[in-house]
Amino acid sequence: MAQDPFWGVVRRRRPDVDLVLLTGRSPLDPPPAEPDDAITLDEARKIERGVDDAYASIRHLLPPDTPPPTRLWRAADGGHAYLNEKALRGLAGPRAVVTLRALARSLQERGWEIGATGDDDRPHLMATNGWIDLDVRSGAAATQLLMAGPVVPVRADDLATLKAER
């Protein structure tokens, strides 16, 4: 660090501050190995359909002017998870409580396990059917909805194909 033109000066001027420099991957590093146990492209498409269908099944309980969710694969420990994310702006306070209760009732009637925390100001609903997880958190100005499929190993070229298909 002392040899670096920028950080060397920072270190000399502020010896009381601990600095930790993290190095990123070099473009010269070989690409990460593909997982040997990666799921097939068809299996990944089934996960997408399952999560999309689960979201569609609760869509009628959300405010009528809610645009479609953001749909994406996100890296997680052990692979990637397919997500439907939606920020429900303006859905907060008592309106959020009513919506979260309706979601909980609907999902529980279909056999989902339900967990709830928080209070009337910041309700939090968690639900799972054992394969798909739902996390809905309400804040002061919006409610964040996240529906996620299982974490699975997916090949990079399959992720690119899935993204192109959306």
N, C-alpha and C positions, 0 to 999 in steps of 0.2 A: 504494500500500500504506500510506503514511503517513496517509492520510485514513480508512482503515478503523479502526473503534473497537477491534477485537480485535487485528488484525495490526499496527497502528501501535504499540500498547503492547508487543507481543512484540518488534518490531523495535528499539524504543528500549531495552528491557531487555537484549536479547541481540544487539548489533550484530555479534558474531562469527559468528552463524548466518546462512547464506544461505537465504533463503526464496524459493520459486517457487510462485506461485499459478496453478493451472490452472483455466480457466473451463469450465464444462460448457455443453451446449446449453441455450439459453433455451427455455421453452415457447412463446415467441412466434416463434421461428425457424421457417421453413417446414420441413416434413418433408423428409428426404433424398429425392432423386430415385430413382425406380425404375430398375433397370438395363435398358437397351434390349435387351440380349442375354440376358435372364433365360430360364431353362428353363421349360418348361410344367409344369403341375401333374402331368400324367401322367408326365413324365420324372422329376420329383422322387419320385413314388411308386415308380417303377422302381428308383431309387437306394435308397430305403428297403428295398424288397423284397430287393435284392441284398445289402445289408449285413446285414439281418436273417437272410437265408438263410445267409450266410457264418458268422454267429455260431452259428446253429442247427447248422451242420455240425461245429463244434468243441465244442459243448455237452457231448457225452458224455465229453470228455476232462477236464472240470472236476469239482470235487468234487460228489457227488450232491445235496447239500443247497443248492446255489447257487441263489439266487433269480434271477428274470429281470434282465437288465441295464437300466440307465437308457437310454432311447432319446430322442435329441434332435437338433435342428439347432443348430449353434454357429457364430457369426460367425467368419470367418477372412479373411485378405487375399484379396480377389478374390471374396468371396461368403460362402457358408455350406457347411459340411460336415455330413453326417448321421452321427451317432455311436451306437455301442453301448458303454456304459461299465459296468464292473463292478469293484468292490473285493471281492477274494476274501479276506475276513478269516480269519486263522489259516493261510493257505497261505503259508508262508515256509520258508526254509532248505532242507533236503534234499527235502522234499515239493514245494516250488516248482520245484526243479531237475528232478525227475522229470516234473512236469506240463509245464514248458516244453519239455523234450526230446520228450515225446509230441506236443505241439502242433507243434513244428518238423518232426518226422517226417511227421505227417499232412499238413501243408500242403505240404511239399516233394514228397511223393508226388503231390499234385494240381497240381504245377507252380509253386507259389509260390516267390519268391526269399526266402531266409532269411538273416538276419544276427543274430549273437548277440554280446553283450559282457557285461561284469561277471564275477563269480566265483561260487563255490558259495554265498556268503552273500547276494549281491545280483545274481542273474542277470537279464539283460535280453534279450528276444527281440524282433526286428523282422522283419516279413514283409510282402510285397506280392504281389499277383497282377497288378499294373500298373494296377489300378482301385480296389482296396480295400487299405488299409494296416492292419496289426495292430501294436500296440506293447504288450508285456507286461513290466512291471517288478516285481520282487519286492523287498520291503523287510524290515525286522525283524519285522513282525507281520502283513503282508498283501501280496497281489500285486494290482497294478492292471492291468486289461485295458482297452484302448481299441481299438476297431475303427472305422475311419473311411472313408467314401466320398470321392469327389472333391470338391474345393472348386468350387462352381458358383454363379452368380448366381441368386437366388431372390427373387421378389416377396414383399413383406411380407404381403399378403393370402393368398398361397399358403402361407407359413409358418404363418399362423394356422389355415388349413384343415387342414394336415397335423397340427398339434398337437391340434386338436379331434378328429381321426380316431383318435388313439392311445388 
